[in-house]
Amino acid sequence: MPYNIEDIKAGVINPELPKKPVLYLFDKSYDLLGQIPLDKKSDYYFINAFATSEGLWMQKISDDENFMTFELIEYNINQ
């Protein structure tokens, strides 16, 4: 989601800093189930992600291009 212009004008956020996304979880009817804030210290390749019963695995950007490194992002949906 883009930054809120009112927050920029008020000085609440600095638009020059990269924004860390929030992952939104939807059911098959596209009802919002929840959101997962991502670690602000990590950078991810969002195209390389998959879900298992353990949670969501997202590829992290690393210095060694010979290895793919994934981080498990655990979440709990209360319904």
Backbone torsions as a table, in degrees:
resi	resn	phi	psi	omega
1	MET	NA	142.6	179.3
2	PRO	-71.8	162.6	176.3
3	TYR	-65.7	149.6	176.4
4	ASN	-80.0	124.1	-176.0
5	ILE	-61.5	-32.8	178.8
6	GLU	-66.6	-36.5	177.3
7	ASP	-67.4	-36.3	177.7
8	ILE	-66.0	-47.6	-179.3
9	LYS	-62.3	-36.1	-178.6
10	ALA	-79.4	-10.2	-179.2
11	GLY	81.0	13.2	179.7
12	VAL	-68.1	-36.7	179.5
13	ILE	-128.5	156.4	175.7
14	ASN	-103.8	111.0	-176.9
15	PRO	-68.5	-11.5	178.8
16	GLU	-77.6	-21.4	179.4
17	LEU	-81.3	140.9	179.0
18	PRO	-64.6	139.9	-179.1
19	LYS	-89.4	131.4	175.2
20	LYS	-88.5	127.7	-177.3
21	PRO	-74.7	164.3	173.2
22	VAL	-113.5	133.2	176.2
23	LEU	-85.0	130.0	178.4
24	TYR	-103.0	134.7	-179.8
25	LEU	-108.0	128.3	179.9
26	PHE	-123.9	152.8	172.7
27	ASP	-87.8	-177.5	-175.4
28	LYS	-69.5	-11.9	174.3
29	SER	-95.5	7.5	-179.6
30	TYR	65.7	28.0	172.0
31	ASP	-85.6	134.0	-179.0
32	LEU	-68.5	123.5	179.1
33	LEU	-95.7	-29.1	-178.3
34	GLY	166.7	-176.6	179.1
35	GLN	-139.5	149.9	-178.5
36	ILE	-120.4	111.5	174.9
37	PRO	-74.3	138.9	-178.9
38	LEU	-92.5	154.9	178.9
39	ASP	-60.2	125.9	-177.8
40	LYS	-72.0	-12.1	-178.8
41	LYS	-95.2	-5.1	-176.7
42	SER	-111.8	149.6	173.8
43	ASP	-118.1	137.4	-173.2
44	TYR	-124.5	153.7	164.7
45	TYR	-94.7	106.0	-173.5
46	PHE	-71.9	-20.4	-179.8
47	ILE	-72.2	-23.3	-179.5
48	ASN	-105.3	84.0	179.1
49	ALA	-143.5	149.2	176.2
50	PHE	-151.6	156.6	-177.4
51	ALA	-111.2	141.7	172.9
52	THR	-131.5	-178.8	177.4
53	SER	-66.5	-19.1	178.6
54	GLU	-77.8	-28.9	-177.3
55	GLY	150.0	-156.1	-178.2
56	LEU	-103.3	127.3	178.0
57	TRP	-101.9	125.3	179.6
58	MET	-124.6	136.8	179.1
59	GLN	-72.7	133.1	177.6
60	LYS	-96.4	146.3	174.2
61	ILE	-75.4	128.4	179.7
62	SER	-131.7	166.9	-179.5
63	ASP	-74.4	-26.8	-177.3
64	ASP	-95.7	105.2	-176.9
65	GLU	-76.0	-2.7	178.1
66	ASN	-82.9	-11.8	-178.0
67	PHE	-128.4	140.7	172.8
68	MET	-97.3	126.1	179.9
69	THR	-113.5	129.4	179.4
70	PHE	-116.6	148.8	176.5
71	GLU	-115.9	134.1	176.9
72	LEU	-84.3	124.6	176.2
73	ILE	-110.2	108.0	-178.0
74	GLU	-88.7	145.8	178.6
75	TYR	-150.4	162.0	179.1
76	ASN	-134.2	125.5	178.1
77	ILE	-104.8	119.8	178.1
78	ASN	-96.7	118.4	178.8
79	GLN	-120.6	NA	NA
